[in-house]
Amino acid sequence: MNPTTLSVTPSRSSYDVVIVGGAMFGSSVAWFLANNPDFDGSVLVVERDPSYEFTSTAHTNSCMRQQFSREINVRVSQFAAEFVKNFREFMGNDSRVPKLLLHSFGYMYLADNEEFANVLRESQKIQKACGAATKIMTAEEIKRDYPFYNVDDIVAGSHNLVDEGYFDGNTLFDWWRRSAREKGAEYVTNEVVAMTRNKAGTRVESVTLKSGEVIGCGTVVNASGPRAVLTSRMAGIEIPVEPRKRYTFIFAAERPLDRDLPLTIDPSGVHMRTDGTYYLAGCPPDDDPAVDYDDFEQDFSLWENKAWPAIANRVPRFEAIKLVNSWVGHYAYNTLDQNAILGRHTTVENFVFVNGFSGHGFQQSPAMGRGTAELITYGEYRSLDLTPFNYERIERNEPFSEKAII
Ligand SMILES: Cc1cc2nc3c(=O)[nH]c(=O)nc-3n(C[C@H](O)[C@H](O)[C@H](O)COP(=O)(O)OP(=O)(O)OC[C@H]3O[C@@H](n4cnc5c(N)ncnc54)[C@H](O)[C@@H]3O)c2cc1C
């Protein structure tokens, strides 16, 4: 989509649904609404920066996995795999829509102690019950299938080669945006800067745009990524979401591996995987505070002192590697439990959340977008019960924790 074709000014003065943020989640919700014959309302998507330069969406590693500790997260990712593998069919057999790549090199969680090995074993049972192909491997089995790993300190690994790996989420995003617009959702380049509520404080009546227009709304959807808390505050709501820096490094190996490197989650906290002819590694900083919304400064000491040593230890062939690219992105980090926050607010009843996805939002966007569209259209989730993610738990301060967080 050419950003210059987007208008600043909405064509109407009120919409049934106003979505604040038009990246992966804003576009997912917009598409699932616009594509649903039972939804006949109007949709406005307000996006402050249609280049998406500083979004989580533009910095993602775009991988999916079945390896979660919560059944609902497994099911959410299973829908992602189904959606990606049958993308054209989901997009109405539109012949312009390409086949999406899903490169299933698998994830490999490595445990260097019995306690974490037991976490992997428990999670594997949950995944298996959902039909996932995850296997617990001994160090010897890992070495047999992937001789390049150093497994000297490894107690067990958890691995799955079905529907786990890289997928072309950016093409999916492009098509959701394009198709949502073709089906009537209106995108504008503008910023929501304020909201008004009714006297009782139970509804958002309008959003105010940076350009001054006041736009009435039936429902307002917070799809503002790491800025979600700023958008919530406009409606007088606090949520535990903050921007946290995540570092990605692309490297070339002097002696490349003879097979794909699974997305390996090393006990050090560094992860790495195959990335075409290169390799990708990522990690959080040791000290992991909330950062400024505009802070994308790189920290190469993290590469030198944390990522590289961990990589060379786990895969000794990677002693000779060269950094070829790197970037810093922001997670919309849910400090309560690193899980999604969905559903309606308890008192501001037309305020809907799609927030706090931390590091696994790309793969959750099909199921969460579909569920949110169902909630808006029917007043309930229909395809998959997403109520465990509902906002109520935030108010009750009851974490819905996920153990498999990267
Ligand atoms: C380094 C990194 C690696 C990741 N790897 C993976 C992975 O491998 N697999 C996976 O599943 N997930 C991954 N994720 C997570 C995933 O990328 C995110 O969960 C997802 O992109 C979030 O999309 P979003 O639309 O919620 O947020 P964003 O992409 O940040 O979009 C929010 C949008 O809202 C707009 N906005 C904000 N406030 C306003 C306002 N007031 N008015 C108008 N517009 C506004 C912003 O401009 C922005 O475009 C990763 C994330 C990062 C940072």
The ligand as a MOL file (V3000), in Angstrom:
LIG
                    3D

  0  0  0     0  0            999 V3000
M  V30 BEGIN CTAB
M  V30 COUNTS 53 58 0 0 0
M  V30 BEGIN ATOM
M  V30 1 C 12.2660 -8.2390 18.0140 0
M  V30 2 C 10.9050 -8.8520 17.9890 0
M  V30 3 C 10.7630 -10.1680 17.5950 0
M  V30 4 C 9.5060 -10.7560 17.5690 0
M  V30 5 N 9.3870 -12.0440 17.1270 0
M  V30 6 C 8.1780 -12.6330 17.0800 0
M  V30 7 C 8.0460 -13.9590 16.5870 0
M  V30 8 O 9.0190 -14.5920 16.1650 0
M  V30 9 N 6.8150 -14.5180 16.5770 0
M  V30 10 C 5.7090 -13.8550 17.0290 0
M  V30 11 O 4.6230 -14.4190 17.0240 0
M  V30 12 N 5.7940 -12.5630 17.4670 0
M  V30 13 C 6.9940 -11.9590 17.5080 0
M  V30 14 N 7.1130 -10.6800 17.9620 0
M  V30 15 C 5.9010 -9.9910 18.4400 0
M  V30 16 C 5.0870 -9.3950 17.3110 0
M  V30 17 O 5.9260 -8.8120 16.3480 0
M  V30 18 C 4.1290 -8.3580 17.9140 0
M  V30 19 O 3.3670 -8.9700 18.9300 0
M  V30 20 C 3.1700 -7.7670 16.8760 0
M  V30 21 O 3.8500 -7.2850 15.7600 0
M  V30 22 C 2.3730 -6.6540 17.5380 0
M  V30 23 O 1.5930 -5.9880 16.5810 0
M  V30 24 P 0.7090 -4.7370 17.0110 0
M  V30 25 O -0.1190 -4.3750 15.8520 0
M  V30 26 O 0.0440 -5.0490 18.3140 0
M  V30 27 O 1.7860 -3.6220 17.4110 0
M  V30 28 P 2.6480 -2.6680 16.4730 0
M  V30 29 O 3.2030 -3.4140 15.3280 0
M  V30 30 O 3.6550 -1.9590 17.3130 0
M  V30 31 O 1.5830 -1.6530 15.9260 0
M  V30 32 C 0.9320 -0.6910 16.7320 0
M  V30 33 C 0.4920 0.4120 15.8160 0
M  V30 34 O -0.2930 1.3620 16.5120 0
M  V30 35 C 0.0490 2.6550 16.0310 0
M  V30 36 N -0.3750 3.6080 17.0590 0
M  V30 37 C 0.0000 3.6470 18.3650 0
M  V30 38 N -0.6310 4.6320 19.0150 0
M  V30 39 C -1.4300 5.2530 18.1100 0
M  V30 40 C -2.3320 6.3580 18.1800 0
M  V30 41 N -2.5420 7.0030 19.3350 0
M  V30 42 N -2.9780 6.7340 17.0530 0
M  V30 43 C -2.7750 6.0630 15.8830 0
M  V30 44 N -1.9230 5.0320 15.7490 0
M  V30 45 C -1.2710 4.6130 16.8670 0
M  V30 46 C 1.5510 2.5770 15.8250 0
M  V30 47 O 2.0350 3.5840 14.9590 0
M  V30 48 C 1.6840 1.1780 15.2330 0
M  V30 49 O 1.6190 1.1550 13.8340 0
M  V30 50 C 8.3500 -10.0280 17.9720 0
M  V30 51 C 8.4780 -8.6910 18.3450 0
M  V30 52 C 9.7340 -8.1010 18.3520 0
M  V30 53 C 9.8580 -6.6630 18.7480 0
M  V30 END ATOM
M  V30 BEGIN BOND
M  V30 1 1 1 2
M  V30 2 1 2 3
M  V30 3 2 2 52
M  V30 4 2 3 4
M  V30 5 1 4 5
M  V30 6 1 4 50
M  V30 7 2 5 6
M  V30 8 1 6 7
M  V30 9 1 6 13
M  V30 10 2 7 8
M  V30 11 1 7 9
M  V30 12 1 9 10
M  V30 13 2 10 11
M  V30 14 1 10 12
M  V30 15 2 12 13
M  V30 16 1 13 14
M  V30 17 1 14 15
M  V30 18 1 14 50
M  V30 19 1 15 16
M  V30 20 1 16 17
M  V30 21 1 16 18
M  V30 22 1 18 19
M  V30 23 1 18 20
M  V30 24 1 20 21
M  V30 25 1 20 22
M  V30 26 1 22 23
M  V30 27 1 23 24
M  V30 28 2 24 25
M  V30 29 1 24 26
M  V30 30 1 24 27
M  V30 31 1 27 28
M  V30 32 2 28 29
M  V30 33 1 28 30
M  V30 34 1 28 31
M  V30 35 1 31 32
M  V30 36 1 32 33
M  V30 37 1 33 34
M  V30 38 1 33 48
M  V30 39 1 34 35
M  V30 40 1 35 36
M  V30 41 1 35 46
M  V30 42 1 36 37
M  V30 43 1 36 45
M  V30 44 2 37 38
M  V30 45 1 38 39
M  V30 46 1 39 40
M  V30 47 2 39 45
M  V30 48 1 40 41
M  V30 49 2 40 42
M  V30 50 1 42 43
M  V30 51 2 43 44
M  V30 52 1 44 45
M  V30 53 1 46 47
M  V30 54 1 46 48
M  V30 55 1 48 49
M  V30 56 2 50 51
M  V30 57 1 51 52
M  V30 58 1 52 53
M  V30 END BOND
M  V30 END CTAB
M  END
